[in-house]
Amino acid sequence: MVPHLTTALNGPLLSLEKSMLDAMPKIEHWFRSQWLEYSSPFYASVDLRNSGFKLAPVDTNLFPGGFNNLNPDFLPLSVQAAMVAVEKVCPEAHRLLIIPENHTRNTYCLRNVVELVNIMKQAGLDVRVGSISPEITEPTKLETHDGHTLLLEPVVRVGNRIKLINKELGDFDSCAILLNNDLSAGIPAILENLEQNLIPPLHAGWSTRRKSQHFAAYNRVVSEFSALLGIDEWLLNPYFDTCGEIDFHARTGEECLALKVEQLLEKIKAKYAQYGVTQEPFVIVKADAGTYGMGIMTVKSPDDVRDLNRKARNKMSVIKEGLQVSEVIIQEGVYTFESINDAVAEPVVYMMDHFVIGGFYRVHTGRGVDENLNAPGSHFVPLAFEKPCSMPDCAGAPDATPNRFYAYGVVARLALLAAAIELQEQDPLNQ
């Protein structure tokens, strides 16, 4: 079931969607040529924001954790894409070891892993789930909130391979290892220098990856794409800047941050004036490494940075795994004017290899149109897209459901391409 979706259906976004429909053959040809040059990440999800005058990605996750929220009708798309993705990584693979997040007792995280296992099994693989969590010392059966079970087995390292040792089920040695763990806490020694195919690679994790590197690559991608369509790239691209050497507790780097916030707000104001946008510009300040909905705030004035109270500074200083924040990205805030049952919503698009396999809406009843929705209290389970993102109705109106979703799929794939470039450039072998 598609939820009731209220969107700002006026202004440049309608014309943006129309330009994408008109240029669909050109767009798809351009993507095909890009994928000849770059290797797509194994999988990814992209958070989008649709403001009615702008459609832009605000985050790209290379370890997506919401496969259970996709429309089950699109499972065949996932299975087919998984077959292609596995074939590229390890053509002879018949076994796959999945390593999830360590906090796998979260039943919603578990449910995502269950769905991921299901997709990979349907793609013709023998799949087991191995844990690198110190808590898991023996095979452990866990149950999700909706009654599914998942067997977690402790991973053992033997030489330069990792295996599962299980007398009852038999040992398990796989050609490929699929990480569904974003490595925020760093790269564990057990995963270093393996001879098996590790997907995504270790440098895709948040111990080394930076959002600013991703959006720098996205700048280049969207510049070329916008030239292809003859549109203003700002309609697809949030401005951003960075500030390093910041310590929210000690209040060092504060002036640098306030100055860059001010400069970015001025740039956004100029664009708002150009397009007749009457809303107040804002920026999102967040940790440059993965946030997991932590270390993030909405800022509308440089004084918001200077006047942070102790509680806000504490909130900004620590992210997932208790890591300290020292580098932030300042990103143009993109309003979301999509709502479901009066709650603020944003689309999330899922991809495997270079195929869009579905998406859903992240919804938060306690957040505003200018706030981060990836936070405690958000929900998304029943909110699957009604139509795939790959089948536009070129004869229909630009804002028809399949066409809106096609536009979402195009922008998500631009972010995916940026991630591919980012991974290639950050690969230690290419340094």
C-alpha positions in Angstrom: 0.0 0.0 0.0 1.3 3.4 -0.9 0.7 6.0 1.8 -1.1 9.2 1.1 1.7 11.5 0.0 1.4 15.3 0.1 4.1 17.0 -1.9 4.8 20.5 -3.0 3.9 20.0 -6.7 4.9 23.3 -8.0 7.9 25.3 -9.1 11.1 24.0 -10.6 10.8 20.5 -9.4 7.9 19.7 -11.8 10.1 21.1 -14.6 13.0 19.1 -13.2 11.0 15.9 -13.4 9.8 16.8 -16.9 13.3 17.4 -18.1 14.3 13.9 -16.7 11.4 12.2 -18.5 12.2 14.0 -21.8 15.8 13.0 -21.5 15.3 9.4 -20.3 17.1 7.7 -23.1 20.0 10.2 -22.8 20.1 9.7 -19.0 20.1 5.9 -19.2 22.8 5.9 -21.9 24.9 8.3 -19.7 24.6 6.0 -16.7 25.5 2.9 -18.8 28.7 4.7 -19.9 29.6 5.6 -16.3 29.2 2.0 -15.1 31.7 0.9 -17.8 34.2 3.2 -16.1 33.4 2.7 -12.4 32.5 -0.3 -10.3 29.3 0.1 -8.5 29.2 -0.4 -4.7 27.7 -3.8 -3.9 24.7 -2.1 -2.3 23.7 1.3 -0.9 20.8 3.4 0.3 20.4 7.2 -0.3 18.4 9.6 1.8 16.7 12.2 -0.4 14.9 15.4 0.4 12.2 16.9 -1.8 11.5 20.6 -1.1 9.3 21.2 -4.1 12.0 23.4 -5.7 14.9 21.1 -5.1 15.5 17.3 -5.0 18.8 16.3 -3.5 20.6 13.5 -1.6 21.6 14.3 2.0 23.3 11.0 2.9 24.5 7.9 1.2 24.9 4.7 3.3 27.1 1.9 2.0 25.9 -0.5 4.6 22.1 -0.2 4.3 20.1 -1.5 7.2 16.4 -1.4 6.1 15.9 -4.2 3.5 12.9 -5.3 5.6 11.1 -2.0 4.8 11.1 -2.5 1.0 7.9 -3.4 -0.8 7.9 -7.3 -0.9 6.4 -7.1 -4.4 9.8 -5.9 -5.6 11.7 -8.8 -4.1 12.4 -10.2 -7.6 14.3 -6.9 -8.4 16.5 -7.4 -5.4 17.2 -11.0 -6.2 18.1 -10.3 -9.8 20.4 -7.4 -8.8 22.0 -9.6 -6.1 22.8 -12.2 -8.7 24.6 -9.6 -10.9 26.4 -8.1 -7.9 27.7 -11.4 -6.6 28.7 -12.5 -10.1 30.9 -9.4 -10.4 32.6 -9.9 -7.0 33.1 -13.7 -7.0 31.6 -15.5 -10.0 32.2 -19.0 -8.6 30.6 -18.1 -5.2 28.2 -20.6 -3.8 28.5 -19.7 -0.2 28.1 -16.2 1.4 29.0 -15.2 5.0 27.1 -12.1 6.2 28.6 -10.1 9.1 26.0 -7.8 10.7 26.3 -4.9 13.2 27.5 -5.9 16.6 24.4 -4.6 18.3 22.3 -7.3 16.7 20.0 -7.7 19.6 18.1 -4.7 18.2 15.2 -6.6 16.7 14.7 -4.2 13.8 18.4 -4.5 12.8 17.9 -8.3 13.1 14.9 -8.1 10.8 17.0 -6.3 8.2 19.6 -9.1 8.3 16.8 -11.8 8.0 15.6 -10.0 4.8 19.2 -9.7 3.5 19.7 -13.5 4.1 16.4 -14.2 2.2 17.5 -12.1 -0.8 20.9 -13.8 -1.0 19.4 -17.3 -0.6 16.9 -16.5 -3.4 19.9 -15.5 -5.5 21.1 -19.0 -5.2 23.7 -18.8 -2.4 24.2 -20.9 0.7 24.1 -18.2 3.4 25.1 -18.1 7.1 25.4 -15.2 9.5 28.7 -14.8 11.4 29.1 -12.4 14.3 32.4 -10.6 15.3 30.7 -9.3 18.5 32.6 -10.5 21.7 29.1 -11.2 23.1 28.5 -14.0 20.7 30.7 -16.9 21.8 28.5 -19.8 20.6 25.8 -20.3 18.0 22.9 -18.1 19.2 19.4 -18.1 18.0 17.7 -14.7 18.2 14.1 -13.8 17.4 12.8 -10.6 15.6 9.9 -8.5 16.8 7.7 -10.2 14.2 8.6 -13.8 15.0 11.5 -14.6 12.5 14.5 -16.3 13.8 18.2 -15.8 13.0 21.1 -17.9 13.9 24.3 -16.0 14.8 27.5 -17.9 14.8 30.9 -16.7 16.2 33.4 -16.0 13.4 36.8 -17.8 13.7 40.0 -16.7 11.9 42.1 -19.4 10.4 45.2 -18.0 8.7 44.0 -15.3 6.2 40.5 -16.6 6.1 37.5 -16.4 8.4 35.2 -19.3 8.9 32.4 -20.7 11.0 33.1 -23.8 13.0 30.0 -25.7 13.9 29.9 -29.5 14.7 26.1 -29.6 14.3 25.7 -27.6 11.0 29.1 -28.3 9.6 32.0 -25.8 9.1 31.4 -22.9 6.7 34.2 -21.4 4.5 32.9 -18.9 2.0 34.4 -17.3 -1.1 32.8 -13.9 -0.3 32.0 -12.1 2.9 29.2 -9.5 2.9 29.6 -6.8 5.6 26.4 -5.2 6.9 28.5 -3.5 9.6 29.6 0.1 9.0 32.8 -0.3 11.1 32.2 3.0 13.0 34.3 1.7 15.9 37.3 1.0 13.6 38.5 -2.0 11.6 38.7 -5.1 13.8 41.9 -7.1 13.4 39.9 -10.2 12.5 38.8 -8.6 9.2 42.2 -7.3 8.1 44.3 -8.8 5.3 41.8 -11.5 4.4 42.3 -13.5 1.2 38.5 -13.8 0.8 36.4 -11.2 -1.1 35.2 -8.6 1.4 32.2 -6.6 0.3 32.0 -3.7 0.6 35.8 -3.1 1.1 37.1 -2.1 4.5 37.7 1.5 3.4 34.0 1.9 2.8 33.5 1.9 6.6 33.1 5.0 8.7 36.5 4.4 10.4 38.0 5.9 7.2 35.2 7.2 5.1 34.1 10.8 5.2 30.8 12.4 4.1 32.8 15.4 2.7 34.7 13.1 0.3 31.4 11.6 -0.9 29.8 15.0 -1.6 33.0 16.3 -3.3 32.6 13.3 -5.7 28.9 14.1 -6.0 29.7 17.7 -7.0 31.6 16.3 -10.0 29.0 13.8 -10.9 26.1 16.3 -10.7 28.0 18.9 -12.6 28.4 16.6 -15.6 24.8 15.3 -15.3 23.3 18.8 -15.1 25.3 19.9 -18.2 23.8 16.9 -20.0 20.3 18.0 -19.1 20.9 21.8 -19.4 19.7 22.5 -15.8 21.1 24.3 -12.8 23.0 21.8 -10.8 22.0 23.4 -7.5 18.5 21.9 -8.0 20.1 18.5 -7.4 23.0 19.4 -5.2 23.3 20.7 -1.6 26.1 23.1 -0.9 28.6 22.0 1.7 31.7 22.9 3.6 33.8 21.3 6.3 35.4 22.3 9.6 38.1 20.2 11.2 39.8 20.5 14.5 36.6 21.1 16.4 36.0 20.2 20.0 32.4 21.0 21.2 33.3 20.4 24.8 36.3 22.7 24.9 34.6 25.1 22.5 37.6 25.2 20.2 37.0 25.6 16.4 33.7 27.3 17.2 34.5 30.5 15.4 35.7 28.6 12.3 32.4 26.7 12.3 30.3 29.9 12.8 32.1 31.7 10.0 31.6 28.8 7.5 27.9 28.5 8.5 27.5 32.2 7.8 29.2 31.9 4.4 27.1 28.9 3.4 23.8 30.6 4.5 24.7 33.6 2.3 25.2 31.3 -0.7 21.9 29.6 -0.1 20.1 33.0 0.4 21.4 34.1 -3.1 19.9 30.9 -4.7 16.6 31.3 -2.8 16.4 34.9 -4.1 17.1 33.6 -7.7 14.3 31.1 -7.5 11.8 33.1 -5.5 12.0 30.8 -2.5 10.5 32.4 0.6 11.6 29.9 3.2 14.4 30.7 5.7 17.7 29.1 4.6 19.3 26.6 7.1 22.2 24.3 7.3 22.8 20.9 8.9 25.9 20.5 10.9 26.9 16.8 11.4 29.8 14.6 12.1 31.9 14.0 8.9 32.1 10.3 9.8 28.9 8.2 10.1 26.3 9.6 12.5 23.6 6.9 12.9 21.3 9.9 13.6 23.8 11.2 16.2 26.0 14.3 16.3 23.7 16.4 14.1 21.9 19.7 14.4 19.9 22.3 12.4 21.5 25.8 12.2 19.8 28.9 10.9 22.3 31.5 12.1 26.0 31.5 13.1 24.8 32.5 16.6 23.2 29.1 16.9 26.7 27.7 16.9 28.1 30.3 19.3 25.2 29.9 21.7 25.1 26.1 22.1 24.2 25.1 25.6 26.0 22.3 27.4 23.4 19.7 26.6 23.6 20.5 22.8 27.4 20.5 23.0 27.3 17.1 24.6 24.9 15.8 22.0 27.2 17.0 19.1 30.4 15.8 20.6 29.7 12.0 20.5 28.5 9.7 17.8 27.9 5.9 17.4 30.2 3.7 19.5 31.0 6.7 21.8 33.4 8.2 19.3 34.4 11.8 19.7 33.5 14.3 16.9 36.4 16.4 15.7 35.4 17.0 12.1 32.1 18.2 10.9 30.4 18.7 7.5 28.2 21.8 7.1 25.6 20.9 4.6 22.9 23.0 3.0 19.6 22.1 4.6 17.0 20.9 2.2 13.4 21.3 3.4 11.1 18.3 3.0 7.6 19.1 2.0 6.5 15.6 1.8 4.2 14.4 4.6 2.3 11.2 5.4 -0.7 11.6 7.7 0.6 15.0 8.8 4.0 13.6 9.7 7.2 14.8 8.0 8.6 12.3 5.5 11.6 11.8 3.3 12.2 9.1 0.6 15.0 6.5 1.0 16.1 4.7 -2.2 17.8 1.3 -2.1 20.2 0.0 -4.7 22.1 -3.2 -5.3 24.9 -3.1 -7.9 23.7 -0.2 -10.1 20.0 -1.2 -10.0 17.3 0.6 -8.0 15.5 -2.2 -6.1 13.0 -0.1 -4.1 12.5 2.4 -1.4 10.4 3.7 1.4 9.6 6.8 3.4 11.2 7.6 6.6 8.7 9.4 8.8 9.0 11.2 12.0 6.0 12.7 13.9 8.1 14.7 16.3 10.4 16.5 13.7 9.9 19.5 11.5 10.5 20.0 7.8 13.9 21.4 8.5 15.2 18.7 10.8 17.0 15.4 10.5 14.5 12.5 10.4 17.0 9.7 11.0 16.6 9.8 14.8 14.9 7.9 17.6 11.2 7.9 17.0 11.3 7.6 13.2 9.3 4.9 11.6 9.1 3.5 8.1 7.9 -0.1 8.1 4.5 0.3 6.3 5.6 3.0 3.9 6.9 1.2 0.8 7.0 2.9 -2.6 4.0 1.7 -4.7 5.9 1.7 -8.0 9.5 0.8 -8.9 11.8 3.7 -9.6 12.8 2.4 -12.9 9.5 2.5 -14.9 8.4 6.0 -15.6 5.2 6.8 -17.5 6.7 9.1 -20.2 3.2 10.0 -21.4 2.0 10.9 -17.9 2.3 14.1 -15.9 5.7 14.8 -14.4 4.3 14.4 -10.9 2.6 11.1 -11.5 3.7 8.5 -9.0 6.0 6.4 -11.3 7.6 9.6 -12.6 8.2 11.1 -9.2 9.8 7.8 -8.2 11.9 7.7 -11.4 13.3 11.1 -10.5 14.1 9.8 -7.1 15.8 6.8 -8.7 17.9 9.1 -11.0 19.1 11.3 -8.1 19.9 8.2 -6.0 21.9 6.7 -8.8 23.9 9.9 -9.1 24.8 9.5 -5.4 25.6 5.9 -6.0 28.0 6.9 -8.8 29.6 9.4 -6.5 30.1 6.6 -4.0 31.7 4.5 -6.7 34.2 7.3 -7.5 34.8 7.9 -3.8 35.6 4.3 -3.2 37.9 4.0 -6.2 39.8 7.2 -5.1 40.0 6.2 -1.5 41.2 2.6 -2.2 44.5 2.1 -0.4 45.8 0.3 -3.6 45.3 3.6 -5.5 46.9 5.9 -3.0 
